[in-house]
Amino acid sequence: MQLEIFPEIRHVEAIDPREAIGRDTRVKALYRVRYGENRQVHEVYHDRHGWYCAEHGPKCPAVFDVATAARPR
């Protein structure tokens, strides 16, 4: 088993859902997440259905990362 000495960098950008989707949206939070130098972007939403990635659903690692970071401490 190989352990990573330097964890992969996560780029998390909070987006105003009203600007990105529209004034009447019911989305409470919207984030764009990118890992390392990977070009793939995960759009993570929080709405009445909970947290989920637009492409990969609620089990996407980006959802866990954003929901954990957004949790009040």
Secondary structure as GFF3:
##gff-version 3
##sequence-region A 1 73
A	DSSP	beta_strand	10	15	.	.	.	ID=ss1
A	DSSP	alpha_helix	17	20	.	.	.	ID=ss2
A	DSSP	beta_strand	29	35	.	.	.	ID=ss3
A	DSSP	beta_strand	42	47	.	.	.	ID=ss4
A	DSSP	beta_strand	50	53	.	.	.	ID=ss5
A	DSSP	alpha_helix	61	70	.	.	.	ID=ss6
###
